[in-house]
Structures are given as C-alpha cells and as structure tokens.
Amino acid sequence: MFNIKTWLLTISFFGLAGCASVKYDGPGTVQDFATARTECYSALQGTADGEPTVNCGAWTACLTSKGYVKNRYGKFDVEELEMTISCSD
C-alpha cells in the first residue's frame, strides 16, 4: 500500500539534494580558479534568445582541462564566491 510518509520523505530528500551548492576542487587560489572560469567562459560564450549561454559539457571539459573538477567537498564553492553561471545542454 502507498505510504504517504515515505513518499514525503523521499521527495524532501531529493529536494534538498538539488539545493546543494556546486563546489570544485583544483590547484591554486580563489584568484586562480576565478581566472580559469573567466578564460573558459570567454572561450565558450555564445547566445541563445539574446542571453549569454555556455554549453554545460564544454564548460565542464574546459574547467577539467585546467585542473578543476566538481567535488562536493571542494574548496571552491561557486555560490559562496558568487561565481554562478547558467549553462545549457
């Protein structure tokens, strides 16, 4: 039988998991990370519907090529550093 309590807990879990901040780990300082992000963004930036956009796969590949990978325990928290971007597939 359908258990509403279990269903609500499951939905809450996935909702909280979606709110986790994106963190990266890699070499250097915050300034080095910011420089790498700026270089990737400048190289990959396009437009869609008149808004700046970056392809998510290319974005990840560019940062990885510079030594930065997503890591939930990483030292560079993009939200805390106010470095969020929007990307599209």
Jmol script that loads the backbone (N, CA, C; Angstrom):
load data "model"
ATOM      1  N   MET A   1       0.840  -1.181   0.000  1.00  0.00           N
ATOM      2  CA  MET A   1       0.000   0.000   0.000  1.00  0.00           C
ATOM      3  C   MET A   1       0.887   1.247   0.000  1.00  0.00           C
ATOM      4  N   PHE A   2       0.395   2.296  -0.572  1.00  0.00           N
ATOM      5  CA  PHE A   2       1.093   3.574  -0.689  1.00  0.00           C
ATOM      6  C   PHE A   2       1.238   4.217   0.684  1.00  0.00           C
ATOM      7  N   ASN A   3       2.453   4.572   1.059  1.00  0.00           N
ATOM      8  CA  ASN A   3       2.722   5.185   2.353  1.00  0.00           C
ATOM      9  C   ASN A   3       3.087   6.648   2.129  1.00  0.00           C
ATOM     10  N   ILE A   4       2.212   7.548   2.526  1.00  0.00           N
ATOM     11  CA  ILE A   4       2.408   8.980   2.295  1.00  0.00           C
ATOM     12  C   ILE A   4       3.642   9.510   3.020  1.00  0.00           C
ATOM     13  N   LYS A   5       3.924   9.000   4.211  1.00  0.00           N
ATOM     14  CA  LYS A   5       5.084   9.464   4.966  1.00  0.00           C
ATOM     15  C   LYS A   5       6.385   9.135   4.224  1.00  0.00           C
ATOM     16  N   THR A   6       6.490   7.923   3.710  1.00  0.00           N
ATOM     17  CA  THR A   6       7.669   7.522   2.949  1.00  0.00           C
ATOM     18  C   THR A   6       7.807   8.367   1.691  1.00  0.00           C
ATOM     19  N   TRP A   7       6.699   8.601   1.018  1.00  0.00           N
ATOM     20  CA  TRP A   7       6.712   9.413  -0.192  1.00  0.00           C
ATOM     21  C   TRP A   7       7.188  10.831   0.107  1.00  0.00           C
ATOM     22  N   LEU A   8       6.695  11.444   1.175  1.00  0.00           N
ATOM     23  CA  LEU A   8       7.093  12.803   1.540  1.00  0.00           C
ATOM     24  C   LEU A   8       8.571  12.873   1.914  1.00  0.00           C
ATOM     25  N   LEU A   9       9.064  11.882   2.624  1.00  0.00           N
ATOM     26  CA  LEU A   9      10.481  11.852   2.973  1.00  0.00           C
ATOM     27  C   LEU A   9      11.356  11.730   1.727  1.00  0.00           C
ATOM     28  N   THR A  10      10.931  10.913   0.787  1.00  0.00           N
ATOM     29  CA  THR A  10      11.682  10.750  -0.457  1.00  0.00           C
ATOM     30  C   THR A  10      11.724  12.052  -1.243  1.00  0.00           C
ATOM     31  N   ILE A  11      10.586  12.708  -1.372  1.00  0.00           N
ATOM     32  CA  ILE A  11      10.518  13.989  -2.084  1.00  0.00           C
ATOM     33  C   ILE A  11      11.381  15.028  -1.381  1.00  0.00           C
ATOM     34  N   SER A  12      11.335  15.080  -0.063  1.00  0.00           N
ATOM     35  CA  SER A  12      12.142  16.038   0.694  1.00  0.00           C
ATOM     36  C   SER A  12      13.624  15.795   0.481  1.00  0.00           C
ATOM     37  N   PHE A  13      14.023  14.526   0.475  1.00  0.00           N
ATOM     38  CA  PHE A  13      15.431  14.192   0.268  1.00  0.00           C
ATOM     39  C   PHE A  13      15.921  14.697  -1.083  1.00  0.00           C
ATOM     40  N   PHE A  14      15.162  14.405  -2.138  1.00  0.00           N
ATOM     41  CA  PHE A  14      15.580  14.836  -3.469  1.00  0.00           C
ATOM     42  C   PHE A  14      15.527  16.351  -3.607  1.00  0.00           C
ATOM     43  N   GLY A  15      14.618  16.988  -2.932  1.00  0.00           N
ATOM     44  CA  GLY A  15      14.556  18.447  -2.946  1.00  0.00           C
ATOM     45  C   GLY A  15      15.780  19.058  -2.303  1.00  0.00           C
ATOM     46  N   LEU A  16      16.213  18.513  -1.176  1.00  0.00           N
ATOM     47  CA  LEU A  16      17.403  19.023  -0.502  1.00  0.00           C
ATOM     48  C   LEU A  16      18.663  18.716  -1.293  1.00  0.00           C
ATOM     49  N   ALA A  17      18.714  17.560  -1.906  1.00  0.00           N
ATOM     50  CA  ALA A  17      19.886  17.201  -2.707  1.00  0.00           C
ATOM     51  C   ALA A  17      20.048  18.162  -3.877  1.00  0.00           C
ATOM     52  N   GLY A  18      18.951  18.639  -4.426  1.00  0.00           N
ATOM     53  CA  GLY A  18      19.004  19.581  -5.527  1.00  0.00           C
ATOM     54  C   GLY A  18      19.473  20.956  -5.104  1.00  0.00           C
ATOM     55  N   CYS A  19      19.438  21.253  -3.808  1.00  0.00           N
ATOM     56  CA  CYS A  19      19.835  22.564  -3.304  1.00  0.00           C
ATOM     57  C   CYS A  19      21.312  22.631  -2.926  1.00  0.00           C
ATOM     58  N   ALA A  20      22.010  21.530  -3.028  1.00  0.00           N
ATOM     59  CA  ALA A  20      23.416  21.522  -2.640  1.00  0.00           C
ATOM     60  C   ALA A  20      24.208  22.478  -3.523  1.00  0.00           C
ATOM     61  N   SER A  21      25.114  23.180  -2.906  1.00  0.00           N
ATOM     62  CA  SER A  21      25.951  24.132  -3.626  1.00  0.00           C
ATOM     63  C   SER A  21      26.958  23.389  -4.496  1.00  0.00           C
ATOM     64  N   VAL A  22      27.281  23.967  -5.640  1.00  0.00           N
ATOM     65  CA  VAL A  22      28.272  23.378  -6.534  1.00  0.00           C
ATOM     66  C   VAL A  22      29.654  23.786  -6.053  1.00  0.00           C
ATOM     67  N   LYS A  23      30.494  22.792  -5.845  1.00  0.00           N
ATOM     68  CA  LYS A  23      31.862  23.044  -5.398  1.00  0.00           C
ATOM     69  C   LYS A  23      32.836  22.388  -6.356  1.00  0.00           C
ATOM     70  N   TYR A  24      33.979  23.008  -6.481  1.00  0.00           N
ATOM     71  CA  TYR A  24      35.055  22.485  -7.315  1.00  0.00           C
ATOM     72  C   TYR A  24      36.306  22.340  -6.473  1.00  0.00           C
ATOM     73  N   ASP A  25      37.157  21.424  -6.893  1.00  0.00           N
ATOM     74  CA  ASP A  25      38.460  21.281  -6.273  1.00  0.00           C
ATOM     75  C   ASP A  25      39.499  21.379  -7.373  1.00  0.00           C
ATOM     76  N   GLY A  26      40.649  21.887  -7.021  1.00  0.00           N
ATOM     77  CA  GLY A  26      41.711  22.026  -8.000  1.00  0.00           C
ATOM     78  C   GLY A  26      42.863  22.821  -7.421  1.00  0.00           C
ATOM     79  N   PRO A  27      43.815  23.134  -8.273  1.00  0.00           N
ATOM     80  CA  PRO A  27      45.036  23.796  -7.816  1.00  0.00           C
ATOM     81  C   PRO A  27      44.847  25.284  -7.554  1.00  0.00           C
ATOM     82  N   GLY A  28      45.733  25.821  -6.753  1.00  0.00           N
ATOM     83  CA  GLY A  28      45.837  27.266  -6.615  1.00  0.00           C
ATOM     84  C   GLY A  28      44.853  27.929  -5.678  1.00  0.00           C
ATOM     85  N   THR A  29      44.761  29.228  -5.873  1.00  0.00           N
ATOM     86  CA  THR A  29      43.967  30.101  -5.015  1.00  0.00           C
ATOM     87  C   THR A  29      42.608  30.377  -5.642  1.00  0.00           C
ATOM     88  N   VAL A  30      41.789  31.098  -4.905  1.00  0.00           N
ATOM     89  CA  VAL A  30      40.495  31.527  -5.431  1.00  0.00           C
ATOM     90  C   VAL A  30      40.710  32.354  -6.700  1.00  0.00           C
ATOM     91  N   GLN A  31      41.726  33.195  -6.703  1.00  0.00           N
ATOM     92  CA  GLN A  31      42.011  34.016  -7.887  1.00  0.00           C
ATOM     93  C   GLN A  31      42.355  33.144  -9.094  1.00  0.00           C
ATOM     94  N   ASP A  32      43.118  32.075  -8.879  1.00  0.00           N
ATOM     95  CA  ASP A  32      43.450  31.151  -9.967  1.00  0.00           C
ATOM     96  C   ASP A  32      42.184  30.489 -10.516  1.00  0.00           C
ATOM     97  N   PHE A  33      41.300  30.075  -9.611  1.00  0.00           N
ATOM     98  CA  PHE A  33      40.036  29.460 -10.007  1.00  0.00           C
ATOM     99  C   PHE A  33      39.186  30.461 -10.785  1.00  0.00           C
ATOM    100  N   ALA A  34      39.109  31.691 -10.304  1.00  0.00           N
ATOM    101  CA  ALA A  34      38.338  32.737 -10.980  1.00  0.00           C
ATOM    102  C   ALA A  34      38.899  33.006 -12.378  1.00  0.00           C
ATOM    103  N   THR A  35      40.212  33.024 -12.499  1.00  0.00           N
ATOM    104  CA  THR A  35      40.848  33.247 -13.801  1.00  0.00           C
ATOM    105  C   THR A  35      40.509  32.113 -14.767  1.00  0.00           C
ATOM    106  N   ALA A  36      40.572  30.873 -14.288  1.00  0.00           N
ATOM    107  CA  ALA A  36      40.243  29.715 -15.127  1.00  0.00           C
ATOM    108  C   ALA A  36      38.794  29.791 -15.597  1.00  0.00           C
ATOM    109  N   ARG A  37      37.888  30.145 -14.699  1.00  0.00           N
ATOM    110  CA  ARG A  37      36.467  30.269 -15.057  1.00  0.00           C
ATOM    111  C   ARG A  37      36.260  31.369 -16.090  1.00  0.00           C
ATOM    112  N   THR A  38      36.927  32.489 -15.906  1.00  0.00           N
ATOM    113  CA  THR A  38      36.796  33.600 -16.852  1.00  0.00           C
ATOM    114  C   THR A  38      37.317  33.200 -18.228  1.00  0.00           C
ATOM    115  N   GLU A  39      38.455  32.507 -18.261  1.00  0.00           N
ATOM    116  CA  GLU A  39      39.021  32.051 -19.534  1.00  0.00           C
ATOM    117  C   GLU A  39      38.075  31.081 -20.240  1.00  0.00           C
ATOM    118  N   CYS A  40      37.513  30.137 -19.489  1.00  0.00           N
ATOM    119  CA  CYS A  40      36.577  29.173 -20.078  1.00  0.00           C
ATOM    120  C   CYS A  40      35.323  29.881 -20.582  1.00  0.00           C
ATOM    121  N   TYR A  41      34.788  30.762 -19.779  1.00  0.00           N
ATOM    122  CA  TYR A  41      33.562  31.470 -20.160  1.00  0.00           C
ATOM    123  C   TYR A  41      33.790  32.296 -21.422  1.00  0.00           C
ATOM    124  N   SER A  42      34.903  33.007 -21.478  1.00  0.00           N
ATOM    125  CA  SER A  42      35.208  33.839 -22.649  1.00  0.00           C
ATOM    126  C   SER A  42      35.371  32.992 -23.908  1.00  0.00           C
ATOM    127  N   ALA A  43      36.004  31.841 -23.768  1.00  0.00           N
ATOM    128  CA  ALA A  43      36.242  30.967 -24.916  1.00  0.00           C
ATOM    129  C   ALA A  43      34.970  30.284 -25.410  1.00  0.00           C
ATOM    130  N   LEU A  44      34.017  30.044 -24.516  1.00  0.00           N
ATOM    131  CA  LEU A  44      32.848  29.233 -24.856  1.00  0.00           C
ATOM    132  C   LEU A  44      31.550  30.007 -24.994  1.00  0.00           C
ATOM    133  N   GLN A  45      31.543  31.258 -24.616  1.00  0.00           N
ATOM    134  CA  GLN A  45      30.299  32.019 -24.557  1.00  0.00           C
ATOM    135  C   GLN A  45      29.633  32.144 -25.925  1.00  0.00           C
ATOM    136  N   GLY A  46      28.344  31.880 -25.924  1.00  0.00           N
ATOM    137  CA  GLY A  46      27.507  32.066 -27.097  1.00  0.00           C
ATOM    138  C   GLY A  46      26.249  32.794 -26.657  1.00  0.00           C
ATOM    139  N   THR A  47      25.263  32.852 -27.521  1.00  0.00           N
ATOM    140  CA  THR A  47      23.992  33.471 -27.142  1.00  0.00           C
ATOM    141  C   THR A  47      22.842  32.580 -27.577  1.00  0.00           C
ATOM    142  N   ALA A  48      21.807  32.605 -26.781  1.00  0.00           N
ATOM    143  CA  ALA A  48      20.562  31.912 -27.094  1.00  0.00           C
ATOM    144  C   ALA A  48      19.439  32.816 -26.613  1.00  0.00           C
ATOM    145  N   ASP A  49      18.542  33.144 -27.501  1.00  0.00           N
ATOM    146  CA  ASP A  49      17.447  34.061 -27.173  1.00  0.00           C
ATOM    147  C   ASP A  49      17.971  35.386 -26.641  1.00  0.00           C
ATOM    148  N   GLY A  50      19.109  35.822 -27.147  1.00  0.00           N
ATOM    149  CA  GLY A  50      19.673  37.104 -26.744  1.00  0.00           C
ATOM    150  C   GLY A  50      20.369  37.101 -25.399  1.00  0.00           C
ATOM    151  N   GLU A  51      20.444  35.945 -24.747  1.00  0.00           N
ATOM    152  CA  GLU A  51      21.084  35.832 -23.436  1.00  0.00           C
ATOM    153  C   GLU A  51      22.396  35.069 -23.567  1.00  0.00           C
ATOM    154  N   PRO A  52      23.424  35.479 -22.800  1.00  0.00           N
ATOM    155  CA  PRO A  52      24.685  34.728 -22.827  1.00  0.00           C
ATOM    156  C   PRO A  52      24.474  33.305 -22.322  1.00  0.00           C
ATOM    157  N   THR A  53      25.102  32.352 -22.967  1.00  0.00           N
ATOM    158  CA  THR A  53      24.983  30.961 -22.546  1.00  0.00           C
ATOM    159  C   THR A  53      26.282  30.210 -22.840  1.00  0.00           C
ATOM    160  N   VAL A  54      26.469  29.122 -22.123  1.00  0.00           N
ATOM    161  CA  VAL A  54      27.634  28.253 -22.296  1.00  0.00           C
ATOM    162  C   VAL A  54      27.130  26.817 -22.304  1.00  0.00           C
ATOM    163  N   ASN A  55      27.680  25.976 -23.168  1.00  0.00           N
ATOM    164  CA  ASN A  55      27.326  24.566 -23.189  1.00  0.00           C
ATOM    165  C   ASN A  55      27.902  23.882 -21.949  1.00  0.00           C
ATOM    166  N   CYS A  56      27.051  23.162 -21.210  1.00  0.00           N
ATOM    167  CA  CYS A  56      27.469  22.531 -19.943  1.00  0.00           C
ATOM    168  C   CYS A  56      28.627  21.547 -20.129  1.00  0.00           C
ATOM    169  N   GLY A  57      28.554  20.712 -21.153  1.00  0.00           N
ATOM    170  CA  GLY A  57      29.610  19.730 -21.382  1.00  0.00           C
ATOM    171  C   GLY A  57      30.945  20.381 -21.706  1.00  0.00           C
ATOM    172  N   ALA A  58      30.900  21.398 -22.558  1.00  0.00           N
ATOM    173  CA  ALA A  58      32.128  22.110 -22.920  1.00  0.00           C
ATOM    174  C   ALA A  58      32.686  22.856 -21.716  1.00  0.00           C
ATOM    175  N   TRP A  59      31.796  23.414 -20.903  1.00  0.00           N
ATOM    176  CA  TRP A  59      32.193  24.143 -19.689  1.00  0.00           C
ATOM    177  C   TRP A  59      32.948  23.213 -18.742  1.00  0.00           C
ATOM    178  N   THR A  60      32.366  22.042 -18.490  1.00  0.00           N
ATOM    179  CA  THR A  60      32.990  21.070 -17.597  1.00  0.00           C
ATOM    180  C   THR A  60      34.334  20.605 -18.153  1.00  0.00           C
ATOM    181  N   ALA A  61      34.385  20.341 -19.458  1.00  0.00           N
ATOM    182  CA  ALA A  61      35.635  19.897 -20.085  1.00  0.00           C
ATOM    183  C   ALA A  61      36.720  20.971 -19.984  1.00  0.00           C
ATOM    184  N   CYS A  62      36.342  22.224 -20.185  1.00  0.00           N
ATOM    185  CA  CYS A  62      37.317  23.310 -20.111  1.00  0.00           C
ATOM    186  C   CYS A  62      37.887  23.431 -18.697  1.00  0.00           C
ATOM    187  N   LEU A  63      37.009  23.425 -17.696  1.00  0.00           N
ATOM    188  CA  LEU A  63      37.491  23.528 -16.315  1.00  0.00           C
ATOM    189  C   LEU A  63      38.352  22.323 -15.938  1.00  0.00           C
ATOM    190  N   THR A  64      37.946  21.140 -16.396  1.00  0.00           N
ATOM    191  CA  THR A  64      38.726  19.933 -16.120  1.00  0.00           C
ATOM    192  C   THR A  64      40.114  20.032 -16.746  1.00  0.00           C
ATOM    193  N   SER A  65      40.195  20.592 -17.952  1.00  0.00           N
ATOM    194  CA  SER A  65      41.496  20.728 -18.618  1.00  0.00           C
ATOM    195  C   SER A  65      42.422  21.677 -17.859  1.00  0.00           C
ATOM    196  N   LYS A  66      41.844  22.528 -17.025  1.00  0.00           N
ATOM    197  CA  LYS A  66      42.634  23.468 -16.220  1.00  0.00           C
ATOM    198  C   LYS A  66      42.870  22.944 -14.800  1.00  0.00           C
ATOM    199  N   GLY A  67      42.392  21.701 -14.544  1.00  0.00           N
ATOM    200  CA  GLY A  67      42.648  21.067 -13.257  1.00  0.00           C
ATOM    201  C   GLY A  67      41.533  21.186 -12.235  1.00  0.00           C
ATOM    202  N   TYR A  68      40.366  21.700 -12.638  1.00  0.00           N
ATOM    203  CA  TYR A  68      39.263  21.900 -11.695  1.00  0.00           C
ATOM    204  C   TYR A  68      38.136  20.918 -11.986  1.00  0.00           C
ATOM    205  N   VAL A  69      37.748  20.161 -10.952  1.00  0.00           N
ATOM    206  CA  VAL A  69      36.688  19.172 -11.089  1.00  0.00           C
ATOM    207  C   VAL A  69      35.633  19.391 -10.011  1.00  0.00           C
ATOM    208  N   LYS A  70      34.378  19.045 -10.356  1.00  0.00           N
ATOM    209  CA  LYS A  70      33.312  19.133  -9.358  1.00  0.00           C
ATOM    210  C   LYS A  70      33.606  18.143  -8.245  1.00  0.00           C
ATOM    211  N   ASN A  71      33.433  18.611  -7.018  1.00  0.00           N
ATOM    212  CA  ASN A  71      33.696  17.779  -5.846  1.00  0.00           C
ATOM    213  C   ASN A  71      32.859  18.339  -4.712  1.00  0.00           C
ATOM    214  N   ARG A  72      31.961  17.537  -4.188  1.00  0.00           N
ATOM    215  CA  ARG A  72      31.055  18.042  -3.146  1.00  0.00           C
ATOM    216  C   ARG A  72      31.788  18.570  -1.922  1.00  0.00           C
ATOM    217  N   TYR A  73      33.046  18.187  -1.745  1.00  0.00           N
ATOM    218  CA  TYR A  73      33.848  18.677  -0.623  1.00  0.00           C
ATOM    219  C   TYR A  73      34.936  19.654  -1.091  1.00  0.00           C
ATOM    220  N   GLY A  74      34.817  20.131  -2.317  1.00  0.00           N
ATOM    221  CA  GLY A  74      35.828  21.010  -2.895  1.00  0.00           C
ATOM    222  C   GLY A  74      35.978  22.326  -2.147  1.00  0.00           C
ATOM    223  N   LYS A  75      37.115  22.964  -2.350  1.00  0.00           N
ATOM    224  CA  LYS A  75      37.409  24.204  -1.632  1.00  0.00           C
ATOM    225  C   LYS A  75      36.842  25.441  -2.307  1.00  0.00           C
ATOM    226  N   PHE A  76      36.364  25.315  -3.546  1.00  0.00           N
ATOM    227  CA  PHE A  76      35.810  26.464  -4.254  1.00  0.00           C
ATOM    228  C   PHE A  76      34.293  26.311  -4.388  1.00  0.00           C
ATOM    229  N   ASP A  77      33.546  27.022  -3.564  1.00  0.00           N
ATOM    230  CA  ASP A  77      32.080  26.993  -3.569  1.00  0.00           C
ATOM    231  C   ASP A  77      31.599  28.145  -4.452  1.00  0.00           C
ATOM    232  N   VAL A  78      31.066  27.825  -5.634  1.00  0.00           N
ATOM    233  CA  VAL A  78      30.730  28.881  -6.593  1.00  0.00           C
ATOM    234  C   VAL A  78      29.617  29.807  -6.114  1.00  0.00           C
ATOM    235  N   GLU A  79      28.698  29.302  -5.312  1.00  0.00           N
ATOM    236  CA  GLU A  79      27.644  30.174  -4.784  1.00  0.00           C
ATOM    237  C   GLU A  79      28.202  31.116  -3.729  1.00  0.00           C
ATOM    238  N   GLU A  80      28.998  30.599  -2.839  1.00  0.00           N
ATOM    239  CA  GLU A  80      29.607  31.417  -1.796  1.00  0.00           C
ATOM    240  C   GLU A  80      30.515  32.490  -2.401  1.00  0.00           C
ATOM    241  N   LEU A  81      31.206  32.132  -3.472  1.00  0.00           N
ATOM    242  CA  LEU A  81      32.109  33.067  -4.145  1.00  0.00           C
ATOM    243  C   LEU A  81      31.382  33.955  -5.160  1.00  0.00           C
ATOM    244  N   GLU A  82      30.074  33.731  -5.289  1.00  0.00           N
ATOM    245  CA  GLU A  82      29.234  34.471  -6.244  1.00  0.00           C
ATOM    246  C   GLU A  82      29.769  34.346  -7.665  1.00  0.00           C
ATOM    247  N   MET A  83      30.060  33.100  -8.052  1.00  0.00           N
ATOM    248  CA  MET A  83      30.596  32.807  -9.382  1.00  0.00           C
ATOM    249  C   MET A  83      29.682  31.871 -10.170  1.00  0.00           C
ATOM    250  N   THR A  84      28.390  31.918  -9.925  1.00  0.00           N
ATOM    251  CA  THR A  84      27.494  31.008 -10.629  1.00  0.00           C
ATOM    252  C   THR A  84      27.321  31.440 -12.081  1.00  0.00           C
ATOM    253  N   ILE A  85      27.109  30.470 -12.941  1.00  0.00           N
ATOM    254  CA  ILE A  85      26.778  30.728 -14.340  1.00  0.00           C
ATOM    255  C   ILE A  85      25.634  29.801 -14.721  1.00  0.00           C
ATOM    256  N   SER A  86      24.962  30.131 -15.796  1.00  0.00           N
ATOM    257  CA  SER A  86      23.936  29.249 -16.338  1.00  0.00           C
ATOM    258  C   SER A  86      24.505  28.587 -17.578  1.00  0.00           C
ATOM    259  N   CYS A  87      24.305  27.291 -17.671  1.00  0.00           N
ATOM    260  CA  CYS A  87      24.756  26.593 -18.865  1.00  0.00           C
ATOM    261  C   CYS A  87      23.596  25.789 -19.432  1.00  0.00           C
ATOM    262  N   SER A  88      23.736  25.381 -20.675  1.00  0.00           N
ATOM    263  CA  SER A  88      22.687  24.609 -21.335  1.00  0.00           C
ATOM    264  C   SER A  88      23.314  23.408 -22.031  1.00  0.00           C
ATOM    265  N   ASP A  89      22.492  22.406 -22.274  1.00  0.00           N
ATOM    266  CA  ASP A  89      22.990  21.188 -22.933  1.00  0.00           C
ATOM    267  C   ASP A  89      22.911  21.284 -24.421  1.00  0.00           C
TER     268      ASP A  89
END
end "model"
wireframe off; spacefill off
backbone 0.3
color backbone group
